[in-house]
Amino acid sequence: MTSNTITHSKLQALGRETLLTMDESNDINITYPERLEVMSAPVVSLFPSQSRETTSAFSGQPPNTVRDANIVQGTFWVDFKLDTLDPSGGIPFAPVPPPGYEHEDKQAAIIVGMVLVILAITVPTMARIVARFRSTEMRLGLDDYTIVLAAVREERTPKSARPCWPCLRQQPSQSLATVYPCFQIWMVVSAGGGRHSWENTYEDWEEFVRGLSSCRLLFFVTVGLIKISITLFVRRLADRASVFWRLAADVFLGSLVLYVLAALFWNSLFCMPPRAWFSRQYAGSLARPPRCSSDVTNARVFSITHTVQSFLLLGAPIIIMWHVQIDANKKRRLFAIWICGAVTVLGGVLQQIAFVITNDLLTTPTSWAPGTRPPAPSAARPASAAGAGMADSSIAGAAGD
């Protein structure tokens, strides 16, 4: 009996030493010593797209490494605000493949869609630049206000009595807007986006979460910068209207600056420590749960504010131009352009108020940002405001014309 006890103790000690010699990236959380009992044997994927051998367990399965256990624990703490579940059992409410499941994914469709978004942003902007440079009646002026990354250049007709119409040339905010779909493509290529959750490992989820958090930060800052650029255009229109409209434009511009700063700092410091929001593995390795804001509250505050500002920004130029003396044909053309922008903004609003009910987040690209949560039973999330962001780009294009 004593011999068996000694042998068993030696085996346990040997197992612990083996785990301690794992890759240094598999940090061990001493707060949860039971994680040391997690098996470390490699798992072979059963899915065609995951035929390679991996050391990370698939979503919903028990953790296969210490990093897996930390990722599961970090998901419980940060995303679900749960500190009572045992990470050694995996995520109990993760989706499972239905009977007779055959591999399918949306990766190609997502990549094609994001490429079209990039083209929709860059092609009209570049066409506008070419048109301005080829014009013999306009010249480039000095840079106006440069707020954070957004810039607006002004074009004037020299020695002309006609109104001074600014042109929204290629600007950093438009360039920044193209980074958002690039992030989405990266999430598909490197983080398992577009595949079902059960076909991805916990390491895939870790990378996917990093992309989600970055997209939320990038999205709200970008749409704020685009609105600032458009507001600078509207402000010049207001100079020829009345004192009231100039003051209103200044107040609105100030609100946009506050919006960008709030989006930058709130989404950068969403959790304390901040790194916990961008890495579930790091969050789960902490001795105690990180302090995090409500992601639903965050998404709703910025999404609703973004939508209201879009409507105000869309309607103000129509009212202002009504009081500005310009050619009637040009006025009608500008009105028609802004009506097209209104339709686009309406599409963005519908995306804001729509809800996506799913527990398979990785195959639902409309939920990737700005308000996201990992798979949960009947978890309702507002759809992505990417369409509303495109609406801002459309308004910018209209203003540039």
C-alpha positions as CSV (number, residue, x, y, z in Angstrom):
1,M,0.0,0.0,0.0
2,T,2.8,2.4,0.9
3,S,4.7,1.5,-2.2
4,N,1.6,2.3,-4.4
5,T,1.2,5.6,-2.6
6,I,4.8,6.5,-3.2
7,T,4.6,5.5,-6.9
8,H,1.4,7.5,-7.4
9,S,3.0,10.6,-5.7
10,K,6.1,10.3,-8.0
11,L,3.8,10.1,-11.1
12,Q,2.0,13.2,-10.0
13,A,5.3,15.0,-9.4
14,L,6.6,13.9,-12.8
15,G,3.4,15.1,-14.4
16,R,3.7,18.5,-12.8
17,E,7.3,18.8,-13.8
18,T,6.4,18.0,-17.4
19,L,3.8,20.7,-17.5
20,L,6.2,23.2,-15.9
21,T,8.6,22.6,-18.8
22,M,6.0,23.5,-21.4
23,D,6.5,26.4,-23.8
24,E,7.1,29.6,-21.8
25,S,4.1,31.2,-23.5
26,N,1.9,28.7,-21.5
27,D,2.0,30.8,-18.4
28,I,0.7,29.0,-15.4
29,N,-1.8,30.7,-13.2
30,I,-0.9,29.8,-9.6
31,T,-4.3,30.9,-8.5
32,Y,-5.8,27.8,-10.1
33,P,-3.4,24.9,-9.3
34,E,-6.1,22.5,-10.6
35,R,-5.3,23.6,-14.1
36,L,-2.0,21.7,-13.8
37,E,-4.0,18.5,-14.1
38,V,-5.1,19.4,-17.6
39,M,-3.8,17.0,-20.2
40,S,-1.3,18.3,-22.7
41,A,-1.5,15.6,-25.5
42,P,-2.0,17.0,-29.0
43,V,-5.4,16.9,-30.6
44,V,-6.0,16.0,-34.2
45,S,-8.7,18.0,-36.0
46,L,-11.7,16.1,-37.3
47,F,-12.6,18.9,-39.7
48,P,-11.3,19.2,-43.3
49,S,-10.2,22.8,-42.7
50,Q,-8.4,21.9,-39.5
51,S,-6.6,18.7,-40.5
52,R,-3.3,19.8,-38.9
53,E,-2.2,18.7,-35.5
54,T,-2.6,21.3,-32.8
55,T,-2.0,21.6,-29.1
56,S,-5.0,23.8,-28.5
57,A,-8.4,22.3,-27.8
58,F,-11.4,23.2,-30.0
59,S,-14.1,25.6,-28.7
60,G,-16.4,23.9,-26.2
61,Q,-13.9,21.1,-25.3
62,P,-12.0,20.9,-22.1
63,P,-8.8,23.0,-22.2
64,N,-5.8,21.1,-23.6
65,T,-3.1,23.5,-22.4
66,V,-2.6,26.0,-19.6
67,R,-3.1,28.8,-22.2
68,D,-6.4,27.2,-23.1
69,A,-7.5,27.3,-19.5
70,N,-6.5,30.9,-19.2
71,I,-8.4,31.8,-22.3
72,V,-11.5,30.1,-21.0
73,Q,-11.2,31.8,-17.6
74,G,-10.6,35.2,-19.3
75,T,-13.7,34.7,-21.4
76,F,-15.7,34.0,-18.3
77,W,-14.4,37.0,-16.5
78,V,-14.3,39.6,-19.2
79,D,-17.2,38.7,-21.5
80,F,-19.7,37.0,-19.2
81,K,-18.7,38.6,-15.9
82,L,-18.8,35.1,-14.3
83,D,-16.2,34.2,-11.6
84,T,-17.8,30.9,-10.4
85,L,-17.4,28.6,-13.4
86,D,-14.5,26.1,-13.5
87,P,-12.4,26.7,-16.7
88,S,-11.3,23.0,-16.7
89,G,-14.6,22.0,-18.3
90,G,-14.3,24.5,-21.2
91,I,-17.1,26.8,-22.3
92,P,-20.3,24.9,-21.5
93,F,-22.6,26.9,-23.7
94,A,-20.4,26.9,-26.8
95,P,-22.2,25.8,-30.0
96,V,-21.8,22.2,-31.1
97,P,-22.0,20.8,-34.7
98,P,-25.5,19.5,-35.6
99,P,-26.0,15.9,-36.6
100,G,-24.6,15.1,-40.0
101,Y,-22.7,18.3,-40.2
102,E,-20.5,18.9,-43.3
103,H,-17.9,21.6,-43.4
104,E,-19.0,25.0,-44.6
105,D,-17.7,28.5,-44.1
106,K,-18.2,32.1,-45.2
107,Q,-14.6,33.1,-45.5
108,A,-14.5,33.7,-49.2
109,A,-17.7,35.8,-49.1
110,I,-16.4,37.9,-46.2
111,I,-13.1,38.6,-47.9
112,V,-14.9,39.6,-51.2
113,G,-17.3,41.9,-49.3
114,M,-14.4,43.6,-47.4
115,V,-12.5,44.1,-50.7
116,L,-15.7,45.8,-52.1
117,V,-15.8,48.0,-49.1
118,I,-12.2,49.1,-49.6
119,L,-12.9,49.9,-53.2
120,A,-16.1,51.8,-52.3
121,I,-14.0,54.0,-50.0
122,T,-10.9,54.5,-52.2
123,V,-12.2,54.7,-55.7
124,P,-14.6,57.7,-55.3
125,T,-12.0,59.5,-53.3
126,M,-9.2,59.0,-55.8
127,A,-11.6,59.9,-58.6
128,R,-12.4,63.2,-56.8
129,I,-8.7,63.9,-56.4
130,V,-8.0,63.3,-60.1
131,A,-11.0,65.5,-61.1
132,R,-9.7,68.4,-58.9
133,F,-6.2,68.2,-60.2
134,R,-7.4,68.3,-63.8
135,S,-9.6,71.3,-63.2
136,T,-8.2,74.6,-64.5
137,E,-10.4,76.8,-62.4
138,M,-9.3,75.5,-59.0
139,R,-6.1,75.5,-57.1
140,L,-5.1,73.9,-53.8
141,G,-5.1,76.0,-50.7
142,L,-3.6,75.7,-47.3
143,D,-4.5,72.9,-44.9
144,D,-7.4,73.7,-42.6
145,Y,-7.8,72.3,-39.2
146,T,-6.1,69.0,-38.6
147,I,-7.9,67.2,-35.8
148,V,-6.2,64.0,-34.7
149,L,-5.9,62.3,-38.1
150,A,-8.5,64.0,-40.2
151,A,-7.5,66.7,-42.7
152,V,-9.5,68.8,-45.1
153,R,-8.0,70.8,-47.9
154,E,-9.7,73.8,-49.5
155,E,-9.9,74.7,-53.2
156,R,-10.6,78.2,-54.4
157,T,-11.4,79.8,-57.7
158,P,-8.8,82.5,-57.8
159,K,-10.0,86.1,-58.0
160,S,-13.5,85.0,-58.3
161,A,-16.6,86.4,-56.7
162,R,-18.2,83.0,-56.5
163,P,-18.6,81.2,-53.2
164,C,-15.6,79.3,-51.8
165,W,-16.4,75.6,-52.0
166,P,-14.2,73.3,-50.1
167,C,-13.2,70.0,-51.5
168,L,-12.8,67.0,-49.3
169,R,-9.6,65.5,-50.8
170,Q,-8.0,62.3,-49.8
171,Q,-7.6,62.4,-46.1
172,P,-6.1,60.3,-43.3
173,S,-9.6,59.5,-42.0
174,Q,-10.5,57.9,-45.3
175,S,-7.2,56.0,-45.3
176,L,-7.9,55.0,-41.7
177,A,-11.3,53.8,-42.8
178,T,-9.7,51.3,-45.1
179,V,-7.9,49.7,-42.1
180,Y,-11.2,48.5,-40.7
181,P,-12.0,46.1,-43.5
182,C,-8.3,45.1,-43.6
183,F,-8.7,44.0,-40.0
184,Q,-11.8,42.0,-40.9
185,I,-9.8,40.2,-43.6
186,W,-7.1,39.5,-41.1
187,M,-9.6,38.0,-38.7
188,V,-10.7,35.6,-41.5
189,V,-7.2,34.6,-42.6
190,S,-5.5,34.3,-39.2
191,A,-8.2,34.1,-36.5
192,G,-10.8,31.6,-37.9
193,G,-13.4,34.2,-38.8
194,G,-16.1,32.9,-41.1
195,R,-15.8,29.3,-39.8
196,H,-18.1,27.8,-37.2
197,S,-17.0,28.1,-33.6
198,W,-16.6,24.4,-33.1
199,E,-14.0,24.3,-36.0
200,N,-11.8,26.8,-34.2
201,T,-9.5,26.4,-31.2
202,Y,-9.2,28.5,-28.1
203,E,-6.0,30.0,-29.7
204,D,-8.1,31.0,-32.7
205,W,-10.6,32.6,-30.3
206,E,-7.7,34.5,-28.6
207,E,-6.6,36.0,-31.9
208,F,-10.2,36.7,-32.9
209,V,-10.9,38.6,-29.7
210,R,-7.8,40.7,-30.3
211,G,-9.2,41.7,-33.7
212,L,-12.7,42.4,-32.3
213,S,-11.3,44.8,-29.7
214,S,-9.1,46.5,-32.2
215,C,-12.1,46.9,-34.6
216,R,-14.3,48.5,-32.0
217,L,-11.6,51.0,-31.2
218,L,-10.9,51.7,-34.8
219,F,-14.5,51.9,-36.0
220,F,-15.8,54.6,-33.6
221,V,-12.6,56.7,-33.9
222,T,-12.7,56.5,-37.7
223,V,-16.4,57.5,-38.1
224,G,-15.7,60.4,-35.7
225,L,-12.8,61.6,-37.8
226,I,-14.8,61.4,-41.0
227,K,-17.6,63.5,-39.4
228,I,-15.1,66.1,-38.3
229,S,-13.8,66.4,-41.9
230,I,-17.4,66.8,-43.2
231,T,-18.2,69.3,-40.4
232,L,-15.3,71.5,-41.5
233,F,-16.9,71.6,-44.9
234,V,-20.3,72.5,-43.4
235,R,-18.7,75.2,-41.3
236,R,-17.5,77.0,-44.4
237,L,-21.0,76.8,-45.8
238,A,-22.3,78.3,-42.5
239,D,-19.9,81.3,-42.9
240,R,-22.2,82.5,-45.8
241,A,-25.4,81.7,-43.9
242,S,-25.8,83.4,-40.5
243,V,-24.2,83.7,-37.1
244,F,-26.5,81.1,-35.7
245,W,-25.4,78.4,-38.2
246,R,-21.7,79.3,-37.6
247,L,-22.2,78.9,-33.9
248,A,-24.2,75.6,-34.4
249,A,-21.4,74.2,-36.6
250,D,-18.8,75.1,-33.9
251,V,-20.8,73.4,-31.2
252,F,-21.3,70.3,-33.4
253,L,-17.6,70.2,-34.2
254,G,-16.8,70.3,-30.4
255,S,-19.2,67.4,-29.8
256,L,-17.4,65.4,-32.5
257,V,-14.0,66.1,-30.9
258,L,-15.4,64.8,-27.5
259,Y,-16.8,61.8,-29.3
260,V,-13.5,60.8,-30.8
261,L,-11.6,61.3,-27.5
262,A,-14.2,59.3,-25.6
263,A,-14.1,56.5,-28.2
264,L,-10.3,56.5,-28.1
265,F,-9.9,56.4,-24.3
266,W,-13.0,54.3,-23.3
267,N,-12.2,51.6,-25.8
268,S,-8.5,51.7,-25.0
269,L,-9.0,51.5,-21.2
270,F,-12.1,49.3,-21.4
271,C,-10.6,47.0,-18.7
272,M,-8.1,47.5,-16.0
273,P,-5.5,46.4,-16.7
274,P,-6.1,47.5,-20.3
275,R,-4.4,44.5,-21.8
276,A,-7.2,42.2,-20.5
277,W,-9.6,43.7,-23.0
278,F,-7.3,42.7,-25.9
279,S,-6.2,39.3,-24.6
280,R,-8.4,36.8,-22.9
281,Q,-5.3,34.6,-22.2
282,Y,-3.8,37.5,-20.2
283,A,-7.0,38.2,-18.4
284,G,-7.4,34.6,-17.3
285,S,-3.8,34.5,-16.1
286,L,-4.5,37.3,-13.5
287,A,-4.9,36.5,-9.9
288,R,-8.3,38.1,-9.8
289,P,-10.9,39.2,-12.4
290,P,-10.1,42.4,-14.2
291,R,-12.4,45.4,-13.8
292,C,-14.2,45.9,-17.1
293,S,-17.0,48.2,-18.4
294,S,-20.2,46.9,-19.9
295,D,-19.6,46.1,-23.6
296,V,-23.3,46.5,-24.3
297,T,-23.5,49.9,-22.7
298,N,-20.3,51.0,-24.5
299,A,-21.6,49.8,-27.9
300,R,-25.1,51.4,-27.5
301,V,-23.7,54.8,-26.3
302,F,-21.4,55.2,-29.2
303,S,-23.7,53.7,-31.8
304,I,-26.7,55.8,-30.8
305,T,-24.6,59.0,-30.7
306,H,-23.0,58.1,-34.0
307,T,-26.5,57.7,-35.6
308,V,-27.9,60.9,-34.2
309,Q,-24.8,62.8,-35.4
310,S,-25.1,61.3,-38.8
311,F,-28.7,62.6,-39.2
312,L,-27.7,66.1,-37.9
313,L,-24.7,66.2,-40.2
314,L,-26.8,65.1,-43.2
315,G,-29.6,67.7,-42.6
316,A,-27.6,70.8,-41.7
317,P,-26.1,71.4,-45.2
318,I,-29.5,71.3,-46.9
319,I,-30.8,74.0,-44.5
320,I,-27.7,76.1,-44.8
321,M,-27.5,75.9,-48.6
322,W,-31.1,77.1,-48.8
323,H,-29.8,80.4,-47.6
324,V,-26.7,80.6,-49.8
325,Q,-26.8,82.2,-53.2
326,I,-25.5,79.6,-55.7
327,D,-26.5,78.4,-59.1
328,A,-29.9,76.7,-59.0
329,N,-28.7,73.7,-61.0
330,K,-25.8,73.2,-58.7
331,K,-28.1,73.5,-55.7
332,R,-30.4,70.8,-57.1
333,R,-27.5,68.6,-57.8
334,L,-26.2,68.9,-54.3
335,F,-29.7,68.2,-52.9
336,A,-29.9,65.0,-55.0
337,I,-26.5,63.9,-53.7
338,W,-27.5,64.5,-50.1
339,I,-30.7,62.5,-50.6
340,C,-28.6,59.6,-51.8
341,G,-26.6,60.0,-48.6
342,A,-29.7,60.0,-46.6
343,V,-30.7,56.6,-48.0
344,T,-27.3,55.2,-47.0
345,V,-27.6,56.7,-43.5
346,L,-31.0,55.0,-43.2
347,G,-29.4,51.7,-44.0
348,G,-26.8,52.3,-41.3
349,V,-29.6,53.1,-38.8
350,L,-31.4,49.9,-39.7
351,Q,-28.2,48.0,-38.9
352,Q,-27.9,49.8,-35.6
353,I,-31.4,48.8,-34.4
354,A,-31.3,45.3,-35.8
355,F,-30.3,42.4,-33.5
356,V,-28.4,39.3,-34.5
357,I,-29.4,36.3,-32.3
358,T,-26.8,33.7,-32.6
359,N,-24.4,31.7,-30.4
360,D,-22.0,31.1,-33.3
361,L,-20.2,34.5,-33.4
362,L,-17.3,33.7,-35.7
363,T,-19.7,33.0,-38.7
364,T,-21.6,36.3,-38.1
365,P,-19.5,39.1,-39.5
366,T,-22.2,41.7,-38.9
367,S,-21.6,41.1,-35.1
368,W,-17.8,41.4,-35.2
369,A,-18.0,45.1,-34.3
370,P,-18.7,47.4,-32.6
371,G,-20.8,45.6,-30.0
372,T,-19.7,42.0,-29.6
373,R,-19.9,39.1,-27.2
374,P,-18.6,35.6,-27.4
375,P,-21.0,32.7,-27.9
376,A,-23.8,32.5,-25.3
377,P,-27.3,31.0,-25.2
378,S,-29.6,33.3,-27.1
379,A,-27.2,36.2,-26.9
380,A,-28.6,39.2,-28.7
381,R,-26.2,41.7,-30.1
382,P,-26.6,44.8,-32.2
383,A,-25.4,44.4,-35.7
384,S,-22.3,46.0,-36.9
385,A,-22.5,49.7,-37.8
386,A,-20.2,49.2,-40.7
387,G,-23.0,50.3,-43.0
388,A,-23.4,53.5,-41.1
389,G,-19.7,54.1,-41.4
390,M,-20.0,53.7,-45.1
391,A,-22.8,56.2,-44.9
392,D,-20.4,58.7,-43.6
393,S,-18.0,58.0,-46.4
394,S,-20.8,58.5,-48.9
395,I,-21.7,61.9,-47.3
396,A,-18.0,62.8,-47.5
397,G,-18.1,62.0,-51.2
398,A,-21.2,64.1,-51.7
399,A,-19.6,67.0,-49.9
400,G,-16.5,66.7,-52.0
401,D,-18.5,67.1,-55.1
